[in-house]
Amino acid sequence: MSEPYFWWTEDQREIAKKVEKFVEENFTAAEEYYWKKEFPWDLVKKVAKEGYFGVGIPKEYGGMELGATGSCIVAEQLGRLYSVGHVFVVSMLAGLEQILRYATDEQKEKWLPQLAKGEELGAVCITEPFAGSDAANVMTTAEKDGDEWIINGKKRYITGAGVSDRYFIYAKTSDDPSDTKQYSHLTSFLVEKGTPGFSLERINPLIGFENVPNGYLSFEDVRIPDENRIGPVGKGWNVMMAGLNFERLIAGAVFVGTLKDIIRLLFHYTRRRVQFRRQTNRLQGNQEKIAEIISRYRMGRIFSYYCAKELDDGKEPMINAAIAKMEVSEWVREAGEKAIQVMGGDGLTKFYYAERLMREGKIGEIVAGTTEIQKLIIYRFASMLPDYNASVRMRWNEEVNAPVVSKVDSQFKDLELTDENLLKVIAHDYKVNPGLYMTLDDARDDIGGSRSKTKRVIESLEEQGLVVTHRDRGGNIELVKATYKGLQKAFPKEYYEWYPDWYADTDKF
Ligand SMILES: Cc1cc2nc3c(=O)[nH]c(=O)nc-3n(C[C@H](O)[C@H](O)[C@H](O)COP(=O)(O)OP(=O)(O)OC[C@H]3O[C@@H](n4cnc5c(N)ncnc54)[C@H](O)[C@@H]3O)c2cc1C
């Protein structure tokens, strides 16, 4: 039984037990479907009957109301049933958060009970032939015609294409460049299978997702009623963003359970394989690889559930959801590679699911935003955190004769703000950080005085060739550094010298 975390509610613990038991009972059937390359309709129907599709849906709409944590619990387990897990995930992602946050009451009453029942699967349709990571660049259009919208375009790489009934799409509703600039050119809609002009164009043969349909969709003058529009016109980007943290979290969580299956397989296998008269689980190299997989499984699992708790507490964990998705998928691919190595040639055969894990992990690194895109998000949002931007200014510490991170005021503080004194501040910074520029604010803090006057003095020093500046696109000074001429003028050359104690005086010149 997978470990429940101490913050889980009784209901979440209960569902965890129930869904794990369900998965154990249906594991062999899922493997049979995998081998037959058949979509597991009857397993999906069983999942629907258990009510798992409604795990995150409020009770008033027929769901279990177990939040992101409940959704993670179910995804973690159903992911072990391979295609069942993937269609479960996209079906939830195809509208749950978006409808909860943006739909009208009537729309919620219409769609949420359907989602909860899981009798009809859903697909989420962002990607197009010419819009992948650049998701705002979709070319599919929606034009208003009376009470209807006419959709034209294509979508691709859509998981659940064909088998789904409900397609949550994003289409362009404005060509105005200022709308595009403000991300208000998109609108989201639900398109149902069977609508005239809406068809399946292609099913992709992929390196994994063996019996998970993934394909291209075509929209030719597809007419849908305005009541299928989710959220205001022009707010499609906001609707898409509203579900993204949940999407990233679940996209990682669906792989977490497979990590435990691979650990089980490796313990089982290496106890039964003998080389050099020893079971291969006795070999230190194999133990290390299994230990690495175990640590990744445990870290990925707890981090995913921590992130789910943040979502359930009403936070928007942009950074953590991106980390969860990125790390788990990378670790799954790595675990697959390690498992193959531990098993040798057997690991390369398709009879054991080590090689499958490696392929699926690779897919995980691309879907729901590639690893590179997650890194962009992590960097961008983390770079705005005040906690990460606390100053680490260094001062020259005479006692240890070295630059040390320090909170003390600069030795130049309260000198008059003149060309000569500011040049000293900037030249002194060369002694402390020879390769770095100072920010305008660093320079101003060190001497005191107004920002505008500091700027004027820097401009004057620049005209004299004593400092160089780095400016933003608007021409404003961002950074400043002394030129070699400025260094010479500010202090004698001995000021900048520094040698370690062991360095012989005879070797100095
Ligand atoms: C199996 C599978 C299932 C999928 N399911 C769905 C689905 O259900 N619904 C859906 O809408 N989409 C789905 N997708 C699409 C998926 O979200 C996209 O494939 C993904 O977002 C990347 O887009 P792309 O493939 O066009 O690659 P591109 O965007 O062309 O990227 C190519 C490479 O360039 C890198 N790159 C791109 N832009 C940047 C940047 N700014 N900085 C740094 N690197 C960058 C990428 O990281 C990548 O390595 C699925 C894809 C697959 C393979």
The ligand as a Tripos MOL2 file, in Angstrom:
@<TRIPOS>MOLECULE
LIG
   53    58     1     0     0
SMALL
NO_CHARGES

@<TRIPOS>ATOM
      1 C1          2.4190   12.2420  -26.7720 C.3       1 LIG1
      2 C2          1.9940   13.6550  -26.8180 C.ar      1 LIG1
      3 C3          0.7650   14.0180  -26.2810 C.ar      1 LIG1
      4 C4          0.3330   15.3440  -26.3770 C.ar      1 LIG1
      5 N1         -0.9330   15.6640  -25.9300 N.ar      1 LIG1
      6 C5         -1.4040   16.9250  -26.1680 C.ar      1 LIG1
      7 C6         -2.7650   17.2420  -25.8790 C.ar      1 LIG1
      8 O1         -3.5310   16.4050  -25.4100 O.2       1 LIG1
      9 N2         -3.2040   18.4890  -26.1720 N.ar      1 LIG1
     10 C7         -2.3840   19.4480  -26.7140 C.ar      1 LIG1
     11 O2         -2.8420   20.5540  -26.9390 O.2       1 LIG1
     12 N3         -1.0860   19.1720  -26.9790 N.ar      1 LIG1
     13 C8         -0.5870   17.9440  -26.7430 C.ar      1 LIG1
     14 N4          0.7200   17.6290  -27.0450 N.ar      1 LIG1
     15 C9          1.5700   18.6630  -27.6040 C.3       1 LIG1
     16 C10         2.6640   19.1080  -26.6750 C.3       1 LIG1
     17 O3          2.1250   19.9200  -25.6590 O.3       1 LIG1
     18 C11         3.7060   19.8200  -27.5430 C.3       1 LIG1
     19 O4          4.3260   18.8000  -28.2970 O.3       1 LIG1
     20 C12         4.7090   20.5730  -26.7110 C.3       1 LIG1
     21 O5          4.1090   21.6780  -26.0980 O.3       1 LIG1
     22 C13         5.8930   21.0490  -27.5470 C.3       1 LIG1
     23 O6          5.5120   21.6200  -28.7580 O.3       1 LIG1
     24 P1          6.1800   21.1100  -30.1150 P.3       1 LIG1
     25 O7          6.1160   19.6330  -30.1310 O.co2     1 LIG1
     26 O8          5.5310   21.8330  -31.2290 O.co2     1 LIG1
     27 O9          7.6970   21.5070  -30.0100 O.3       1 LIG1
     28 P2          8.3330   22.9500  -30.3130 P.3       1 LIG1
     29 O10         7.5560   23.9890  -29.6260 O.co2     1 LIG1
     30 O11         8.5400   23.0850  -31.7680 O.co2     1 LIG1
     31 O12         9.7220   22.8260  -29.5830 O.3       1 LIG1
     32 C14        10.8500   22.1550  -30.1400 C.3       1 LIG1
     33 C15        12.0260   22.3060  -29.1820 C.3       1 LIG1
     34 O13        12.3440   23.6960  -29.0050 O.3       1 LIG1
     35 C16        12.2920   24.0250  -27.6100 C.3       1 LIG1
     36 N5         11.7580   25.3610  -27.4310 N.ar      1 LIG1
     37 C17        10.6570   25.9050  -28.0020 C.ar      1 LIG1
     38 N6         10.4800   27.1490  -27.5760 N.ar      1 LIG1
     39 C18        11.4630   27.4130  -26.6970 C.ar      1 LIG1
     40 C19        11.8590   28.5530  -25.9190 C.ar      1 LIG1
     41 N7         11.1640   29.6790  -25.9630 N.pl3     1 LIG1
     42 N8         12.9550   28.4580  -25.1490 N.ar      1 LIG1
     43 C20        13.6780   27.3150  -25.0910 C.ar      1 LIG1
     44 N9         13.3780   26.2150  -25.8100 N.ar      1 LIG1
     45 C21        12.2880   26.2670  -26.6010 C.ar      1 LIG1
     46 C22        11.3640   22.9860  -26.9900 C.3       1 LIG1
     47 O14        11.6060   22.8430  -25.6070 O.3       1 LIG1
     48 C23        11.7090   21.7510  -27.7810 C.3       1 LIG1
     49 O15        12.8570   21.1640  -27.2290 O.3       1 LIG1
     50 C24         1.1730   16.3200  -26.9490 C.ar      1 LIG1
     51 C25         2.4330   15.9530  -27.4450 C.ar      1 LIG1
     52 C26         2.8330   14.6370  -27.4080 C.ar      1 LIG1
     53 C27         4.1640   14.2770  -28.0090 C.3       1 LIG1
@<TRIPOS>BOND
     1     1     2 1
     2     2     3 ar
     3     2    52 ar
     4     3     4 ar
     5     4     5 ar
     6     4    50 ar
     7     5     6 ar
     8     6     7 ar
     9     6    13 1
    10     7     8 2
    11     7     9 ar
    12     9    10 ar
    13    10    11 2
    14    10    12 ar
    15    12    13 ar
    16    13    14 ar
    17    14    15 1
    18    14    50 ar
    19    15    16 1
    20    16    17 1
    21    16    18 1
    22    18    19 1
    23    18    20 1
    24    20    21 1
    25    20    22 1
    26    22    23 1
    27    23    24 1
    28    24    25 2
    29    24    26 1
    30    24    27 1
    31    27    28 1
    32    28    29 2
    33    28    30 1
    34    28    31 1
    35    31    32 1
    36    32    33 1
    37    33    34 1
    38    33    48 1
    39    34    35 1
    40    35    36 1
    41    35    46 1
    42    36    37 ar
    43    36    45 ar
    44    37    38 ar
    45    38    39 ar
    46    39    40 ar
    47    39    45 ar
    48    40    41 1
    49    40    42 ar
    50    42    43 ar
    51    43    44 ar
    52    44    45 ar
    53    46    47 1
    54    46    48 1
    55    48    49 1
    56    50    51 ar
    57    51    52 ar
    58    52    53 1
@<TRIPOS>SUBSTRUCTURE
     1 LIG1         1 GROUP 0 **** ****
